[in-house]
Amino acid sequence: MINYDFLKGVRVLGIVCTQWGDTGKGKFVDYFADWADVIARGTGGANAGHTIWVNGEKHVFHLLPSAMLHDKLNVIGSGVALEPGLVLDELTTLDCGGVSTDNLRIAFNARLVLPQHVVLDRVRDASSEEDKIGTTGRGMGPAYADHVARLGLTVNDLLNPDVFRKKLQRNLREKRKVLRTYDPEAVKRVMHQEILKSGSFYSDPESIFNEDAIIERYMEYGRHLEDYICDADAIVRSCFREKRNILLEGAQGNMLSVDYGTHPYVTSSDCSIAGLAKGVGLHEHDVDLTLGIVKGFYMTRVGEGPFPTELGGERSAEACRVQTRDTEAKKYPDASINDPDEFIRGVAIRKLGDEYGATTGRPRRTGWLDLPLIRYSTEQLAGPNVILTKIDVLDTAETIMVCTEYEYVGPPYRRGKDVFSAGRRILTAIPDLEILRYCRPIYEKFPGWLTSTREARSFHDIPDPLRNLIWFLKGQTEVNVTMLSVGPDREDTVFVAEPQKRHI
Ligand code: IMP
């Protein structure tokens, strides 16, 4: 039994990633699920991925909240972009495993992901190497853009055939115009991918979409989902008024937030705690405690975009564009975390940490912990309380580097009245591409702990070199390390310090 005493007085708890995602939020959503009455997702969509074990079988889920196996209310809030076919597949997996799904509520105003979003996302991202974001290809950007452009459909439209048809036709009129500017063969190829039902929504190069096929399929989705669709945000708000325990499950990470991340290399929702709270009908100020997840002393990033501490720099970024888990395993069977070549060390960390995308299978780029980014992400977004995860991945590293600040090495660049010029030191990251791409990390070097942390259950079990690193992190930033994760299971967790609570 987990002791939740340190959550005394907390009613709304948010779990968000302070980096570029994939820091292990899922484990902590599961960890706190017994405490919660309601678990709610409010951002992102099928671009996220987490592992759920159903009757001993491993499944990667993208849309259903991580705590569906717990007998609690699970909410997909209005801020989520929902691909109905995928959510149905995930529900079917649970049904087949004998798991009840009656505890799910889907917001009627969640954004609806349609075939045109997926095809546009894929064709656009593949059309230019220079402008590539490296998206997950799940239609997130176009679906969220439609919402803001007032062209989007909502989940509730699945229940009203006439409204759906009218809104779909209006949306497709616009999408056809855009898609006709791309190579028709490329559009056709993507429309025949499995994710787009192998061409069943394709018509011809001129109309591109077979409207009737889309309508028929999506109305069927609506019939299957109707019992789940409701005013889910209002349910969360009434739970809030009744002072029930609400756990907010973040997706992606602060540095991928469309509002606060490393634009344009971001996702299209605000995955900070502010966006998460709003995406389930709450306000950021309703959140009593935010726990920001930080990977313990290394970092990862999937897709394109600046990554100052990347091990192996551009060589690593390029390898992650072309390699897969299997090709990498064959090419670097003996990659060592202590190799003199830092690129190889990055490969070794990827293999040790199993850093391959849950959604796309892509290798995640690896690098050292970046304190300027942590300062920005905690001081300005998530707040001080952090959980350090995946500590055990570095158990065999002889040396650990921590980036303490940057040196700007780019051309003169104006930011308002401030002019950045070469040689300037930067302590807190500035999420401006024209600055971040020219930031050279300055490191401090630490000895590794060279012992297994897997069995650690209290802070006394933590080896001295690791303890020193944690003190160093606390001294260099304003973070309050609350817990450590030393393995994938619930038990592989070490409590460090009481969280600082905001409103209590
Ligand atoms: P999108 O969210 O598919 O539009 O992708 C935009 C960027 O966010 C790409 O670099 C993706 O790799 C990244 N991204 C999206 N979701 C995740 C996630 O769950 N973990 C890590 N990176 C993600």
Residues whose N, C-alpha, C, O or C-beta is under 5 A from the ligand:
A	BS01	IMP	W20 G21 D22 N47 A48 G49 I133 G134 T135 T136 G137 R138 M140 G141 Q252 L256 V266 T267 S268 V302 G303 E304
